[in-house]
């Protein structure tokens, strides 16, 4: 078994709804990057946004409950 560096990319197949695929494909052509690179970029942006966004449970009045 070969052990060495992990490859920079792993090839995979993902099924997307046609309208989403078309939207992503158009954006990737406009930005002149591959569809895989665009998806990677969007996932990284989503991860950063998710880390910055805090979700607090609501109390009985509907306001954020910062105590829990």
ABEGO torsion letter per residue (X at the ends): XBBBBBBABBBBBBBBBAAAAAAAAAAAAAAGBBAAAAAAAAAAAAAAAAAABBBBBBBAAGBBBAAX
